[in-house]
Amino acid sequence: MEEPRTVPETSEWKRTSTHEDVLAFLRKLDDLPHGKRLRRHVIGKSSEGRDLVLVTASREPLPADKNDRTAAAKNTGLLRLFVNANIHAGEVEGKEAVQILLREIAHGGHEDLLEHAILFFVPVYNPDGNDRIDRKNRVEQNGPDGGVGTRHTAEGYDLNRDFIKVDTPECAALLRTIADIDPDVLMDLHTTNGSAHGYELTYAPSLAVNVDDGLRDFTRNVFLKEIRAAMAREHRFHVFDYGNFVRGKPENGWVTYDHRPRFGTNYFALRNRIAVLSEAYSYDSFPVRTAATRAFVVETLHAAVRHRAEIRELANAADEQCKNRAVAFRYDSELEDPVVDEVLLGQLDHEEIESIGRRSKRVPGVEPVKIPTRVAFVAKKSVPLPLAWVIEKPSSHVRALLEAHGIEHRFLDAPEEHDIRDFVMTSTKKSRRAFEKHHERAVEGAWSEDAHEATVPAGAVWIPANQRLARVAAQLLEPLSEDSLTTWNAFDDEIEAAMQSAKVHPVHAVVR
């Protein structure tokens, strides 16, 4: 085994790494034969003040300064591939797999990748949760015996529900970094429990219904199918679309998770790039989970390099469609019709851990069955994008969120005359139960059929729809969006006031 070794490797896979363990490991890589290919950058701080560290891997080390680093990465013309790990800090396999990959690069490995790509890794995205290691966390998972961190941050946020509302410093830092680097492919590494299936790892592309059709079809029908085949051929790992048996029974079918862009991989593909979710299987042993995660990252990076020209071509085409407003905003989504596919059944054994709970372990052997699968979503309705969206009196919170997402916008210095359509609300409802410290809001209503001439006052914010991030802007602003600034209470005061009068939503559509 190559040196230096990770904490799991030195503890016979009984322990996982603390945040400082990871930083110490990364420092040791500096002295390896190709350690200079790696460079560490602090991209932000967690809520408790821990460094959020980005590691770049390239043949020629990138500059330390953010602006110089970004320019250098883009000027090379190389593919930019981004791997985010440990978003849920109890799901530790991504963190450990990334360390192993970085060690391999520092020893001279993965030369074929570095010939065509610059690699970016965030080994520990949730450092505060990571260091809350306790044997009582994720008890049902098959190790490590020494315990793991928490799903949530120190402030109690789930970072994989924060990509619209951006409540956390961690998410704000990651969005800034993604905007700077603009990666061609982004991976988010997780570990899941759930059904007794026969896969070492399950995966998903973005499930958001507003992803560009060309990128969506390529990712699902070409990219991930190749990776799935390579995982079986090169590593003997079985992988499949992420999901679970409905109500735990295979005969009820296999169904994926949620399409809303509060989830990272769903969100990032709205930026006209490829995003891939990786989910190791928590009932496999810790070393198997880490090996499967490492293999999936490697095969995904290789597939990206093989298809680099096509990936860039598809992304550029998607960008141009947005800049030309040749897209519509889709909503009212549901799972696609079921498709009968072969799914591997597995079996689990269980053992009681004294004073803690019950652990589940995979039993060897799988059984293939043909069952209905539903692994994608479709929207039933759509509206064309306007010329622009305007908000007459944007709050400081809304202004900050537009900045956080990198949405192009400007503030009017003087009043302007435009033809406007209003969204007239017929009802609005807030959830009784708090979720992520919010009471989610939904509105019902419709855009007015006829536009009217209106004076847009000075100080209003103008968000053009003919911009590269038009899909993100629409997701944030459209009143009928299924995951938006309205959902996360950014317009609560304005909506409550409007429901007492004209019932007009604060976001208006400019048509001329």
C-alpha positions in Angstrom: 0.0 0.0 0.0 1.3 3.4 -0.9 2.3 6.0 1.7 1.0 8.1 3.4 -1.9 6.0 4.5 -5.4 7.4 5.4 -6.9 7.0 8.9 -9.1 4.1 7.8 -6.1 2.3 6.3 -4.0 2.7 9.5 -6.9 1.6 11.7 -8.0 -1.5 9.8 -11.0 0.5 8.6 -12.2 1.0 12.2 -12.1 4.8 12.1 -12.7 7.7 9.7 -10.8 10.9 9.2 -11.3 14.1 11.2 -11.1 17.4 9.3 -7.5 17.9 10.7 -6.6 14.3 9.7 -7.5 15.1 6.1 -5.5 18.4 6.1 -2.5 16.6 7.6 -2.8 13.9 5.0 -2.9 16.5 2.2 0.2 18.2 3.6 2.1 14.9 3.4 1.3 14.6 -0.3 3.5 17.7 -0.9 6.7 15.6 -0.5 5.7 12.8 -2.9 7.3 12.6 -6.4 4.5 14.5 -8.1 3.1 16.3 -5.1 3.6 19.6 -6.9 0.7 18.7 -9.2 -1.6 19.3 -6.2 -2.4 22.7 -4.7 -4.6 23.5 -1.8 -6.9 26.6 -1.7 -9.2 27.8 1.1 -12.5 28.8 -0.6 -14.4 29.8 2.6 -15.1 29.0 6.2 -17.7 26.7 7.9 -20.1 28.3 10.4 -17.7 27.2 13.2 -14.7 28.7 11.3 -13.1 25.6 9.8 -11.4 26.0 6.4 -13.2 24.7 3.4 -10.4 23.4 1.3 -10.3 22.9 -2.5 -7.5 20.8 -4.0 -6.6 21.2 -7.6 -4.8 18.5 -9.6 -3.1 19.5 -12.8 0.2 18.8 -14.6 1.1 22.5 -14.1 0.1 23.6 -10.6 -2.5 26.4 -10.7 -1.8 29.7 -9.0 -2.8 30.3 -5.4 -4.7 33.5 -6.1 -8.3 32.8 -7.0 -8.5 35.1 -10.0 -5.2 33.9 -11.4 -6.2 30.3 -10.7 -9.6 30.7 -12.5 -8.0 32.4 -15.5 -5.2 29.8 -15.7 -7.7 26.9 -15.5 -9.9 28.3 -18.3 -7.0 29.4 -20.5 -5.6 25.9 -20.8 -8.7 24.7 -22.7 -8.6 21.5 -20.6 -11.7 19.9 -19.3 -12.6 21.1 -15.8 -13.9 18.2 -13.5 -15.2 18.9 -10.0 -15.7 16.3 -7.2 -17.5 17.4 -4.0 -17.4 15.0 -1.0 -18.7 14.8 2.5 -21.7 17.0 2.0 -23.4 14.7 4.6 -20.7 14.2 7.0 -21.9 10.8 8.2 -21.4 9.5 4.7 -17.7 9.3 4.8 -16.7 7.2 1.8 -16.3 10.1 -0.6 -13.9 11.9 1.8 -11.7 8.8 2.1 -11.9 7.9 -1.7 -10.8 11.4 -2.6 -7.7 11.2 -0.3 -6.8 7.9 -2.0 -7.2 9.4 -5.5 -5.1 12.4 -4.6 -2.3 10.1 -3.2 -2.4 8.2 -6.5 -1.9 11.5 -8.4 0.9 12.6 -6.2 2.7 9.3 -6.9 2.3 9.9 -10.7 -1.0 8.1 -11.3 -3.9 9.2 -13.5 -1.5 10.7 -16.1 -4.1 10.0 -18.8 -6.7 12.2 -17.0 -4.3 15.1 -16.4 -3.3 15.1 -20.0 -6.8 16.4 -20.9 -8.3 17.7 -17.6 -7.8 19.8 -14.5 -9.4 18.1 -11.5 -10.9 19.9 -8.5 -11.7 18.2 -5.2 -13.4 19.4 -2.1 -12.6 16.5 0.3 -14.6 17.8 3.3 -17.5 20.1 2.4 -19.2 19.7 5.8 -16.2 19.9 8.2 -18.3 20.9 11.3 -20.6 17.9 10.9 -17.5 15.7 10.0 -15.9 16.3 13.4 -19.0 15.5 15.4 -18.0 11.8 15.3 -20.1 9.5 17.4 -20.8 5.8 17.4 -24.5 6.6 17.6 -24.5 8.4 14.2 -25.8 6.2 11.4 -25.8 3.1 13.6 -27.5 0.9 10.9 -24.5 1.5 8.6 -21.9 -1.3 8.3 -19.1 0.5 10.1 -16.7 2.1 10.8 -16.9 0.9 14.4 -15.4 4.2 15.7 -18.4 6.2 14.4 -19.0 8.9 11.9 -20.1 12.5 11.8 -23.5 14.0 11.4 -25.7 14.6 8.4 -26.2 18.2 9.3 -23.9 21.2 9.9 -23.2 22.7 13.2 -26.1 25.1 12.6 -28.5 22.2 11.9 -28.7 22.6 8.1 -28.7 19.9 5.5 -26.3 21.2 2.9 -27.9 19.1 0.2 -31.2 21.1 0.7 -29.5 24.5 0.5 -28.8 25.1 -3.2 -31.8 27.5 -3.7 -32.0 29.3 -0.4 -28.3 29.5 0.4 -28.6 29.8 4.1 -25.2 28.5 4.9 -21.6 29.9 4.5 -20.6 26.5 3.1 -23.1 26.7 0.3 -22.3 30.3 -0.5 -18.6 29.4 -0.7 -19.3 26.4 -3.0 -21.5 28.5 -5.3 -18.8 31.2 -5.6 -16.2 28.5 -6.4 -18.4 26.8 -9.0 -19.1 30.1 -10.6 -15.4 30.9 -10.9 -14.3 27.5 -12.2 -17.4 26.7 -14.3 -16.7 22.9 -14.3 -17.8 20.9 -17.2 -18.8 17.9 -15.0 -19.6 18.0 -11.3 -19.9 15.0 -9.0 -21.4 14.9 -5.5 -20.4 11.9 -3.4 -22.9 10.3 -0.9 -23.7 7.0 0.8 -27.3 5.7 1.1 -29.1 3.1 3.1 -32.7 2.1 2.2 -33.8 -1.0 0.2 -32.1 -4.4 0.2 -30.8 -4.3 -3.3 -27.8 -5.9 -5.0 -25.7 -2.8 -6.0 -22.5 -1.6 -4.5 -23.4 1.9 -5.7 -26.3 3.7 -7.3 -26.1 7.0 -9.3 -28.3 9.6 -10.8 -28.0 12.5 -13.3 -29.8 15.7 -12.5 -33.5 15.0 -12.2 -34.5 18.6 -12.6 -37.1 19.0 -15.4 -35.5 22.3 -16.7 -32.2 20.7 -17.6 -31.2 21.2 -21.3 -32.6 18.3 -23.3 -29.4 17.6 -25.2 -27.3 17.4 -22.0 -30.0 15.4 -20.2 -30.2 12.8 -23.0 -26.5 12.5 -23.3 -25.9 12.2 -19.6 -28.5 9.5 -19.1 -28.3 7.5 -22.3 -24.6 7.7 -23.2 -22.5 9.0 -20.4 -23.9 7.0 -17.4 -24.5 3.9 -19.4 -20.8 3.8 -20.4 -19.8 4.3 -16.7 -22.1 1.6 -15.6 -20.6 -0.9 -18.1 -17.0 0.2 -17.0 -17.8 -0.4 -13.4 -18.8 -4.0 -14.1 -16.0 -4.6 -16.6 -13.1 -3.0 -14.8 -14.0 -3.3 -11.1 -16.7 -6.0 -10.9 -19.1 -3.6 -9.2 -22.8 -3.6 -9.9 -24.3 -0.1 -10.2 -27.7 1.2 -11.2 -30.0 4.2 -11.1 -30.5 5.5 -7.6 -33.8 4.5 -6.0 -35.6 2.3 -3.6 -38.3 -0.3 -3.7 -41.7 1.3 -3.2 -42.8 0.7 0.4 -39.9 -1.7 0.6 -41.4 -4.3 -1.7 -39.8 -5.1 -5.1 -43.1 -6.0 -6.7 -44.2 -2.4 -6.2 -41.4 -1.2 -8.4 -38.2 0.9 -8.1 -38.4 4.7 -7.8 -35.8 7.4 -7.7 -35.8 10.5 -5.4 -36.7 14.2 -5.8 -36.4 16.4 -8.9 -36.2 19.7 -7.1 -33.0 21.8 -7.4 -32.5 22.3 -3.6 -30.4 19.1 -4.2 -26.9 19.8 -5.5 -26.8 17.6 -8.6 -30.2 18.7 -9.6 -29.2 22.4 -9.2 -25.9 22.4 -10.9 -27.1 20.9 -14.2 -29.4 23.9 -14.5 -26.2 25.8 -15.2 -25.9 23.9 -18.5 -23.3 21.5 -17.3 -23.3 17.8 -16.4 -23.9 16.8 -12.8 -23.7 13.2 -11.3 -24.8 11.9 -8.0 -22.9 8.9 -6.5 -24.4 6.9 -3.7 -22.3 4.1 -2.1 -24.4 1.4 -0.3 -24.2 1.7 3.5 -24.7 -2.0 4.1 -21.5 -3.0 2.3 -18.4 -2.9 4.4 -16.5 0.4 4.8 -13.6 -0.6 2.6 -16.0 -1.9 -0.2 -18.0 1.4 0.0 -14.8 3.4 -0.4 -13.5 1.3 -3.2 -16.8 1.5 -5.1 -16.8 5.3 -4.7 -13.2 5.6 -5.8 -13.9 3.4 -8.9 -17.0 5.4 -9.8 -15.2 8.7 -9.6 -12.4 7.4 -11.8 -14.7 5.9 -14.4 -16.8 9.1 -14.5 -13.6 11.2 -15.0 -12.4 8.9 -17.8 -15.8 9.0 -19.5 -15.7 12.8 -19.4 -12.3 12.9 -21.0 -13.4 10.4 -23.7 -16.4 12.6 -24.5 -14.7 16.0 -23.9 -15.5 17.4 -27.3 -19.1 16.3 -27.2 -19.6 17.6 -23.6 -18.2 21.0 -24.6 -20.4 21.1 -27.7 -23.5 20.3 -25.8 -22.8 22.8 -23.1 -22.1 25.6 -25.5 -25.3 24.8 -27.4 -27.2 24.9 -24.1 -25.6 28.3 -23.3 -26.6 29.7 -26.6 -30.2 28.6 -26.3 -30.4 30.4 -23.0 -28.8 33.6 -24.4 -31.3 33.5 -27.2 -34.3 32.8 -24.9 -34.9 29.7 -26.9 -36.1 27.8 -23.8 -39.3 27.5 -21.8 -39.7 27.1 -18.1 -41.3 23.7 -17.1 -43.3 23.0 -14.0 -46.0 20.8 -12.6 -43.8 17.8 -12.6 -44.3 14.1 -12.0 -42.4 10.8 -12.4 -42.1 9.5 -15.9 -44.1 6.5 -16.9 -42.6 3.2 -15.5 -40.2 1.2 -17.6 -39.7 -2.5 -16.9 -36.0 -3.1 -16.2 -33.9 -5.7 -14.5 -33.1 -4.9 -10.9 -30.8 -6.8 -8.6 -32.3 -7.9 -5.3 -30.1 -8.4 -2.3 -30.4 -9.6 1.3 -29.4 -8.2 4.6 -28.4 -9.6 7.9 -28.6 -7.6 11.2 -26.8 -7.5 14.5 -27.5 -5.6 17.7 -24.8 -3.2 18.8 -25.0 -3.0 22.6 -26.5 0.2 23.9 -26.5 1.8 20.4 -28.9 0.0 18.0 -29.0 -2.4 15.1 -26.5 -2.7 12.3 -27.3 -4.0 8.8 -24.9 -6.0 6.6 -25.2 -7.2 3.1 -25.4 -11.0 2.7 -23.6 -12.4 -0.4 -25.7 -13.2 -3.5 -28.1 -11.3 -5.7 -31.2 -12.2 -7.6 -32.2 -10.3 -10.8 -35.9 -9.5 -11.2 -37.8 -7.6 -13.9 -39.9 -4.8 -12.3 -41.3 -1.4 -13.2 -38.7 1.4 -12.7 -39.3 5.1 -12.6 -36.0 7.0 -12.5 -36.8 10.4 -14.2 -39.3 13.2 -14.1 -41.4 15.0 -16.7 -43.1 18.4 -16.5 -46.7 18.6 -17.6 -46.8 22.4 -18.2 -44.5 25.2 -19.4 -44.4 28.9 -20.0 -42.1 30.8 -22.3 -39.4 33.0 -20.8 -40.1 36.7 -20.8 -37.8 39.4 -22.0 -36.8 39.9 -18.3 -38.2 39.6 -14.8 -38.4 42.7 -12.6 -38.9 43.2 -8.9 -39.9 46.7 -8.1 -38.7 46.8 -4.5 -36.1 44.0 -4.0 -35.2 43.3 -0.4 -31.5 43.0 0.6 -32.1 39.3 1.0 -33.3 38.9 -2.6 -30.4 41.0 -3.9 -28.0 38.8 -2.0 -29.5 35.6 -3.4 -29.2 36.9 -7.0 -25.5 37.6 -6.3 -25.0 34.2 -4.6 -26.3 32.4 -7.7 -24.3 34.5 -10.1 -27.5 35.8 -11.9 -27.0 38.7 -14.2 -29.0 41.7 -13.1 -29.0 45.4 -12.9 -30.7 48.1 -10.9 -32.6 50.8 -12.7 -31.1 54.3 -12.3 -34.3 56.0 -13.5 -37.9 54.9 -14.2 -38.5 53.0 -17.5 -41.7 52.3 -19.5 -42.3 48.7 -20.4 -45.1 46.3 -21.3 -45.6 44.1 -18.2 -47.5 40.9 -17.4 -48.5 40.3 -13.8 -48.8 37.0 -12.0 -52.2 37.1 -10.2 -52.3 34.9 -7.2 -55.6 33.1 -6.4 -54.2 31.5 -3.2 -51.1 30.9 -1.1 -50.2 28.4 1.5 -47.3 27.9 3.9 -46.4 24.6 5.5 -47.2 24.2 9.1 -44.1 22.2 9.9 -40.7 23.9 9.6 -38.2 22.4 7.2 -34.6 23.6 7.2 -35.8 26.5 9.4 -38.4 27.6 6.8 -42.1 27.2 6.4 -42.2 26.5 2.6 -44.7 28.6 0.6 -46.6 27.7 -2.5 -48.8 30.1 -4.6 -51.5 29.3 -7.1 -52.6 31.6 -9.9 -51.7 32.5 -13.5 -49.9 35.1 -15.6 -52.2 37.7 -17.0 -53.1 37.0 -20.6 -52.6 40.6 -21.7 -49.7 42.9 -21.0 -50.1 46.4 -19.7 -47.9 49.4 -20.0 -46.3 50.2 -16.7 -43.6 52.4 -15.2 -40.9 50.4 -13.6 -39.5 52.6 -10.9 -35.9 53.5 -10.2 -34.3 51.1 -7.9 -36.1 48.1 -9.3 -34.0 45.1 -10.2 -34.0 43.9 -13.8 -33.1 40.3 -14.5 -32.7 39.6 -18.2 -33.9 36.2 -19.5 -31.3 36.2 -22.3 -28.4 35.1 -20.1 -26.4 31.9 -19.7 -28.0 31.1 -16.3 -31.6 31.7 -17.6 -32.6 28.3 -16.3 -31.4 29.1 -12.8 -33.0 32.6 -12.9 -36.3 31.1 -13.9 -36.1 28.5 -11.2 -35.6 31.2 -8.6 -38.1 33.7 -9.9 -41.1 32.1 -11.7 -44.0 32.1 -9.2 -45.1 28.5 -10.2 -41.6 27.2 -9.8 -41.6 24.1 -7.6 -38.4 25.2 -5.8 -37.9 28.9 -5.8 -37.3 32.1 -3.8 -41.0 32.1 -3.2 -40.8 28.5 -1.8 -38.1 29.6 0.7 -39.9 32.7 2.0 -37.9 35.4 0.2 -41.1 37.2 -0.8 -43.3 36.5 2.2 -43.9 40.1 3.3 -44.8 41.2 -0.3 -47.0 38.2 -0.9 -48.9 38.6 2.4 -49.5 42.3 1.6 -50.5 41.5 -2.0 -53.1 39.0 -0.9 -54.9 41.8 0.9 -55.1 43.9 -2.3 -54.5 43.2 -6.0 -53.0 39.7 -5.4 -50.1 40.4 -7.7 -46.9 38.5 -7.1 -43.8 40.7 -6.6 -42.0 39.2 -9.6 -43.3 40.7 -12.9 -42.6 39.6 -16.5 -41.4 42.1 -19.0 -42.6 41.4 -22.5 -41.4 44.5 -24.3 
